[in-house]
Amino acid sequence: MGTLFDWITDWIKQGLIDAVTSQFTTMFESVNTQVKDVAVQVGQTPESWNPGVFSMIKTLSETVVIPIAGVILTFIACYELISMIVERNNMHDFEPSKIVQWVFKTAIATIVLTNCFPIVMGIFEIAQHVINESATVINGTLDLQAQLTDLQTQLEAMSMWELIGLWLEMNIINLCLSALGIFVFVVTWGRIIEIYMMVSLAPIPLSTMGNSEWRSLGNNYLKSLFAVGFQGFLIMVCLAIYAALIQSITSAANIHAAIWGTVGYTVLLCFAMMKTGGLAKSIFGAH
């Protein structure tokens, strides 16, 4: 009777060991996948992320927003011309250089407006170059081979009830990591959607660049573009720090320390990624 009971206990214990090992592997593979997916998403340009959406945004900008920006630019140019005439005593103190300056300024503003989409994309190309260069130094892949050997030894030394508790713990943690994965997804995809929305209205703030009184609108827009572009670089920095911290997890002597350490570092990654947008705007002085 005792032999049969021992056999059943060993059979249940072996099943629990296999289940915990499988969940442990799945958990770390999920972490690896999340790091790689974030690096891929952040490393894409607005055009390559979704060509269909990019084409729609470009069409909207060129057909709907640019005419509005053209009206704004015309108003600003006329306002400057009238102000210049009034200031010069209704042309009695006329200086031809002022007219040349006004014509030149208006021509530059028109060129900027008609080429606003390439200008905006050029800013993101600069940011993406920096991001892609930083991706080459990040290695977030966890090597599980050595840890799985130690894990097997630790699990075999546990009782059946300890294994049941660990199995339940692993299930809860896997659910938490899935939720954190959704959060990371929202942050990375939210950034690219924010880029599309900013690009769609690019002609309006850029149409104000030729006027000293309105120029702050355009300047702040350009700062915001640089901020949202280089937010991707800050996300890559977060991944680099996370990858360096997570490398020590697999060498933990205790399986519980490895599990909760992974969760803790992943929560830290999510918190840091959430702060990247505000930090980037603070660095570039955008508001």
C-alpha positions in Angstrom: 0.0 0.0 0.0 2.8 2.3 0.9 4.6 1.6 -2.4 1.4 2.4 -4.4 1.0 5.7 -2.5 4.6 6.6 -3.0 4.3 5.8 -6.7 1.2 8.0 -7.1 3.0 10.8 -5.1 6.1 10.5 -7.4 3.9 10.5 -10.5 2.0 13.7 -9.4 5.3 15.3 -8.3 6.9 14.6 -11.7 3.9 16.1 -13.5 4.1 19.2 -11.3 7.9 19.4 -12.1 7.2 19.2 -15.8 4.4 21.8 -15.5 6.6 24.3 -13.5 9.5 23.8 -15.8 7.3 24.5 -18.8 5.8 27.6 -17.2 9.3 28.8 -16.2 10.5 28.5 -19.8 7.4 30.2 -21.2 7.8 33.1 -18.8 11.4 33.9 -19.7 10.6 33.3 -23.4 7.8 35.8 -23.1 10.3 38.3 -21.6 12.7 37.7 -24.5 9.8 38.2 -27.0 8.7 41.4 -25.3 12.1 43.0 -25.5 12.6 42.0 -29.1 9.1 43.2 -30.1 9.6 46.6 -28.5 13.0 47.0 -30.2 11.4 46.2 -33.6 8.4 48.5 -33.1 10.5 51.5 -31.9 13.0 50.9 -34.7 10.5 51.4 -37.5 9.9 54.7 -39.3 6.3 56.0 -39.6 6.3 55.0 -43.2 7.5 51.4 -42.6 5.3 50.8 -39.6 2.1 50.9 -41.6 2.4 52.1 -45.2 -1.4 52.2 -45.6 -1.9 54.5 -42.6 1.1 56.6 -43.6 -0.3 57.1 -47.1 -3.6 58.2 -45.7 -2.0 60.7 -43.3 0.1 62.1 -46.1 -3.0 62.5 -48.3 -4.9 64.2 -45.6 -2.1 66.6 -44.8 -1.6 67.5 -48.5 -5.3 67.9 -49.5 -7.0 69.0 -46.3 -4.5 70.7 -44.0 -2.2 72.5 -46.4 -4.9 74.7 -47.8 -5.8 75.8 -44.3 -2.1 76.4 -43.6 -1.9 78.4 -46.9 -4.7 80.7 -45.7 -2.8 81.2 -42.4 0.4 81.9 -44.2 -1.3 84.5 -46.5 -2.9 86.2 -43.5 0.5 86.4 -41.8 2.2 87.7 -44.9 -0.5 90.4 -45.5 -0.4 91.3 -41.8 3.4 91.8 -41.9 3.1 93.9 -45.1 0.4 96.2 -43.7 2.3 96.5 -40.4 5.5 97.4 -42.3 3.7 100.1 -44.3 2.1 101.6 -41.2 5.3 101.6 -39.3 7.1 103.4 -42.2 4.6 106.3 -42.1 2.5 105.0 -45.0 5.5 104.5 -47.2 6.8 108.0 -46.8 9.9 106.5 -45.0 10.1 103.7 -47.6 13.2 101.4 -47.6 13.3 99.1 -50.6 15.4 96.6 -48.5 12.3 96.0 -46.3 10.2 95.0 -49.2 13.0 92.7 -50.5 13.3 91.2 -47.0 9.5 90.7 -46.8 9.4 89.0 -50.3 12.4 86.8 -49.3 10.8 85.8 -46.0 7.5 85.0 -47.6 9.1 82.9 -50.3 11.1 80.9 -47.7 7.9 80.4 -45.7 6.1 79.2 -48.8 8.9 76.8 -49.7 8.8 75.4 -46.1 5.0 75.0 -46.2 5.0 73.2 -49.6 7.8 70.8 -48.4 6.7 70.4 -44.8 6.1 66.6 -45.2 9.8 65.9 -46.3 11.0 68.2 -43.5 9.0 66.4 -40.8 10.1 63.0 -42.2 13.7 64.2 -42.1 13.4 64.8 -38.4 12.2 61.3 -37.8 14.9 59.8 -40.1 17.5 61.4 -37.8 15.8 60.0 -34.8 15.4 56.5 -36.3 19.1 56.5 -37.3 20.0 57.1 -33.6 17.5 54.4 -32.5 18.7 51.8 -34.9 22.3 52.4 -33.9 21.5 52.0 -30.2 19.7 48.7 -31.0 23.0 47.1 -32.0 24.3 47.3 -28.4 21.2 45.9 -26.7 21.1 42.2 -25.9 18.0 41.2 -24.0 18.1 37.5 -24.7 18.1 35.3 -21.7 20.1 32.0 -21.7 18.0 29.4 -19.9 20.1 26.3 -20.3 22.2 26.6 -17.1 19.2 27.8 -15.1 17.0 24.9 -16.2 19.6 22.4 -14.9 19.6 24.2 -11.5 15.8 24.5 -11.6 15.4 20.7 -12.1 17.6 20.1 -9.0 15.6 22.6 -6.9 12.2 21.2 -8.0 13.2 17.6 -7.2 14.2 18.6 -3.7 10.7 20.1 -3.0 7.7 18.3 -1.6 4.5 17.8 -3.6 2.7 20.5 -1.7 5.5 23.0 -2.3 5.4 22.2 -6.0 1.6 22.8 -6.0 2.1 26.2 -4.4 4.9 27.0 -6.8 2.7 26.0 -9.8 -0.1 28.3 -8.6 2.4 31.1 -8.1 3.7 30.6 -11.6 0.2 30.9 -13.0 -0.5 34.1 -11.2 2.9 35.6 -12.3 2.3 34.6 -16.0 -1.0 36.4 -15.9 0.7 39.5 -14.5 3.4 39.4 -17.2 0.7 39.1 -19.9 -0.9 42.3 -18.5 2.4 44.0 -18.4 3.0 42.9 -22.0 -0.3 44.7 -23.0 1.0 47.8 -21.2 4.2 47.8 -23.2 2.2 47.3 -26.4 0.1 50.3 -25.6 3.1 52.5 -24.9 5.0 51.6 -28.1 2.0 51.7 -30.4 0.7 54.9 -28.7 3.9 56.6 -29.6 3.6 55.8 -33.3 0.0 56.9 -33.4 1.0 60.1 -31.7 3.6 60.6 -34.4 0.9 60.1 -37.1 -1.4 62.6 -35.5 1.4 65.2 -35.2 2.5 64.7 -38.8 -1.0 65.1 -40.1 -1.2 68.7 -38.8 2.4 69.6 -39.6 1.6 72.4 -42.2 -0.4 74.5 -39.7 2.4 75.2 -37.2 5.1 75.3 -39.9 3.1 78.1 -41.7 3.8 80.4 -38.7 7.6 80.1 -38.9 8.0 83.3 -40.9 6.5 85.6 -38.3 8.3 86.6 -35.2 5.1 86.9 -33.2 3.7 83.6 -34.2 7.0 81.7 -34.6 6.8 80.2 -31.1 4.0 77.9 -32.3 6.2 76.4 -35.0 9.2 76.3 -32.8 7.3 74.4 -30.1 6.0 72.0 -32.8 9.5 71.2 -34.0 10.6 70.6 -30.4 7.7 68.3 -29.9 8.6 66.4 -33.1 12.2 65.9 -31.9 10.8 64.9 -28.5 8.5 62.2 -29.8 11.2 61.0 -32.2 13.9 60.7 -29.6 11.4 59.2 -27.2 12.1 56.0 -29.1 15.8 56.4 -28.1 14.9 56.7 -24.5 12.7 53.6 -24.8 15.8 51.8 -26.2 17.8 53.1 -23.2 15.2 51.6 -20.9 15.5 48.3 -22.7 19.3 48.4 -22.4 19.0 48.9 -18.6 16.4 46.2 -18.4 18.4 43.7 -20.4 21.5 44.3 -18.2 19.4 43.8 -15.0 17.5 40.8 -16.3 20.8 38.9 -17.2 21.4 38.3 -13.5 18.0 36.7 -13.0 18.8 33.3 -14.5 21.8 32.9 -12.1 19.6 33.4 -9.0 20.1 30.5 -6.5 16.4 30.5 -5.6 13.6 29.9 -8.1 11.3 32.3 -6.2 14.0 35.0 -6.4 14.3 34.5 -10.2 10.5 34.6 -10.7 9.8 37.7 -8.6 12.9 39.4 -9.8 11.6 39.0 -13.4 8.3 40.5 -12.4 9.9 43.4 -10.6 12.2 44.3 -13.4 9.4 44.1 -15.9 7.2 46.4 -13.8 10.2 48.8 -13.6 10.5 48.7 -17.4 6.9 49.6 -17.8 7.1 52.5 -15.4 10.3 53.8 -17.1 8.7 53.5 -20.5 5.7 55.5 -19.3 8.0 58.3 -18.2 9.9 58.5 -21.5 7.4 60.8 -23.3 7.4 63.5 -20.5 11.2 63.2 -20.1 11.8 63.7 -23.9 9.6 66.8 -24.0 11.4 68.1 -20.9 14.8 67.6 -22.5 13.8 69.3 -25.8 11.9 72.1 -24.0 8.6 71.2 -25.7 5.3 72.0 -23.9 
